Amino acid sequence: MGIKDPFDRSYEKSVTGTIGTLNSVADKGETHVGYKDEYRPVYLSRSDTLRGISAALTLAHGQGRTQDVKSLMAQGIQRLTFNSQHLIMLSAHLNDPAILDAGFPMKQETMAKNKVSLLDLVPELTAKYLFASKVIVPQTMVIVMRRAAPNAVVELQVTENPSDESSWSKYGEGMFMQSRVELRGLGSAKRIYVRGRYHEKGASGRWSFVVSILIH
């Protein structure tokens, strides 16, 4: 009997999805047992490699460099595929389902069986313009959040340079319970990037895929 794939591969269909998964897998890989030397195959990509591809892909996407985006997308997806296949086989070999908790999005049926907590999920963000009388409101953007639970608390961070981790900062007080948040007072003619993560019982979850929009 073959080994079932527990991971949701839909991230491969979008640039932001691939960027988010690269970062998520990189974060988990820092301490994950599957990356230890005794289990590590030569084709497994470490966290710094995944973050490097993510940063390059984010920059190329923001600058509209289509060919570079295609190349980096292919490279990132291939490395994620190699890593995920290694973790699936290691999990089966050691009979340890916890190894699958490696930063990859899980299929809904798998999450239900394993009772994944809110902190193992990520909010789905969409960046939009705010309109007034059919005219874009300047220096403003709207983040629409699709949350996993009605009362889920989401932390939002913004930056103009997503490849620089130290540049990310909370917007306002940072924590939001609503599904629609207006971000105002932003710099005109600048691309603003936004990410979010769940908070629950004093703990924080994984960062979502990064979304962005050019501010008018």
C-alpha positions in Angstrom: 0.0 0.0 0.0 1.4 3.4 -0.9 2.0 6.2 1.5 -0.7 8.9 1.4 0.3 12.6 0.9 -1.0 14.5 3.9 0.0 17.9 2.6 -2.1 20.4 0.8 -0.2 21.4 -2.4 -2.4 24.2 -3.4 0.3 26.7 -2.4 2.1 25.8 -5.7 -0.6 27.7 -7.6 0.4 31.1 -6.4 3.5 33.2 -5.7 2.3 34.3 -2.3 1.4 30.8 -1.4 4.8 29.5 -2.3 6.5 32.3 -0.4 4.5 31.6 2.7 5.2 27.9 2.7 8.9 28.5 2.1 9.0 30.7 5.2 6.8 28.4 7.3 8.9 25.3 6.5 12.1 27.2 7.1 10.9 28.2 10.6 9.9 24.7 11.5 13.1 23.3 10.1 15.2 25.1 12.6 14.4 22.6 15.3 12.6 19.8 13.4 13.9 16.2 14.0 13.7 15.4 10.3 16.5 17.9 9.6 19.0 16.4 12.1 22.2 15.0 10.5 21.3 11.4 11.2 18.1 11.7 9.1 19.2 14.4 6.6 19.6 13.3 2.9 21.7 15.3 0.6 18.7 16.7 -1.3 17.1 18.2 1.8 17.2 22.0 1.8 17.9 23.7 5.1 16.1 26.8 6.5 18.6 29.4 5.3 18.3 28.1 1.7 14.5 28.2 1.8 14.5 31.7 3.2 17.0 32.8 0.6 14.7 31.6 -2.2 11.7 33.2 -0.5 13.4 36.6 -0.2 14.5 36.5 -3.8 11.0 35.5 -5.0 9.4 38.2 -2.9 11.6 40.9 -4.4 11.2 39.6 -8.0 7.4 39.5 -7.6 7.3 43.0 -6.1 9.4 44.3 -9.0 7.4 42.5 -11.7 10.3 40.5 -13.0 8.2 37.7 -14.6 11.0 35.4 -15.8 12.8 35.5 -12.5 9.5 34.8 -10.7 8.9 31.7 -12.8 12.4 30.4 -12.3 12.4 31.0 -8.5 8.9 29.5 -8.2 10.1 26.3 -9.9 13.2 26.2 -7.7 11.2 26.8 -4.5 8.5 24.3 -5.3 11.1 21.6 -6.2 12.9 22.1 -2.9 9.7 22.0 -0.9 8.7 18.8 -2.8 12.0 17.1 -1.9 11.7 18.2 1.7 8.1 17.1 2.1 8.7 13.7 0.5 11.6 13.1 2.9 9.4 14.0 5.9 6.5 11.8 4.7 8.8 8.8 4.4 10.6 9.5 7.7 7.2 9.7 9.4 6.2 6.4 8.0 9.5 4.8 8.8 9.6 5.9 12.4 5.8 5.5 12.8 5.6 9.1 14.1 2.9 11.3 12.8 4.3 14.3 14.7 7.1 14.5 12.1 4.5 15.7 9.6 4.1 18.9 11.6 6.8 20.6 9.5 5.4 23.9 8.3 3.5 22.5 5.3 -0.2 23.2 5.0 -2.2 20.1 5.8 -5.1 18.6 4.0 -8.4 19.3 5.9 -9.1 15.6 6.5 -5.6 15.2 8.0 -6.0 18.2 10.3 -9.4 16.9 11.6 -7.9 13.5 12.4 -4.9 15.0 14.2 -7.0 17.7 16.0 -4.7 20.5 14.8 -5.0 23.6 17.0 -5.6 27.2 15.8 -1.9 27.8 16.2 -1.2 25.2 13.5 -3.3 27.2 11.0 -2.8 30.5 9.2 -5.3 33.2 8.4 -6.0 33.8 4.7 -5.4 37.5 3.8 -6.5 39.5 0.8 -5.2 43.1 0.1 -7.7 45.5 -1.5 -8.1 49.2 -2.2 -10.6 51.3 -0.3 -13.0 53.2 -2.5 -15.1 56.3 -1.8 -17.5 57.4 -4.6 -15.7 55.0 -6.9 -12.4 56.7 -6.3 -9.5 55.0 -4.5 -8.9 56.5 -1.0 -5.2 57.6 -0.9 -2.7 56.2 1.5 -5.1 53.4 2.5 -5.5 49.7 2.0 -8.0 47.1 3.2 -7.0 43.7 4.5 -9.8 41.1 4.3 -9.1 38.1 6.7 -10.7 34.7 6.3 -10.3 33.3 9.7 -10.5 29.7 10.9 -12.8 30.6 13.9 -15.2 33.5 14.4 -13.4 34.9 17.5 -9.8 34.2 16.3 -7.3 36.9 17.1 -5.0 37.8 14.3 -1.7 39.8 14.6 -1.0 42.0 11.5 2.5 43.2 10.5 3.5 45.5 7.7 6.7 46.3 5.8 8.0 47.9 2.6 10.9 45.4 2.5 9.7 41.9 3.1 13.1 40.3 2.6 14.4 42.1 5.7 12.9 40.3 8.7 13.8 43.2 11.1 11.7 45.6 9.0 8.4 44.0 9.9 6.3 45.9 12.5 2.8 45.7 14.0 0.1 47.9 12.4 -1.6 49.9 15.2 -2.0 47.8 18.3 -1.4 44.7 16.1 -4.2 42.5 17.2 -7.5 42.3 15.4 -10.7 40.2 15.8 -12.6 41.5 12.8 -12.6 40.1 9.3 -11.9 43.5 7.6 -9.2 45.9 8.7 -8.5 49.3 7.1 -4.8 50.4 7.2 -4.5 54.2 6.9 -1.7 56.7 6.8 0.5 54.6 4.5 3.1 56.1 2.2 1.9 56.9 -1.3 3.5 55.3 -4.4 4.9 52.5 -2.2 4.2 48.8 -2.2 3.1 47.7 1.3 3.4 44.0 2.3 1.2 42.5 5.0 1.3 39.2 6.9 -0.7 37.8 9.8 -0.7 35.0 12.4 -3.1 33.7 15.0 -2.7 34.3 18.7 -4.3 32.0 21.3 -3.7 31.7 25.1 -0.6 33.7 25.0 1.0 31.8 22.2 1.5 32.8 18.5 1.0 30.6 15.4 2.7 30.5 12.0 2.8 33.5 9.6 0.4 33.6 6.8 1.3 34.1 3.1 2.4 37.6 2.4 0.0 39.9 0.5 0.9 43.3 -1.0 -0.6 46.2 -2.9 0.8 49.5 -4.4 -0.5 52.4 -2.3 -2.0 55.4 -4.2 
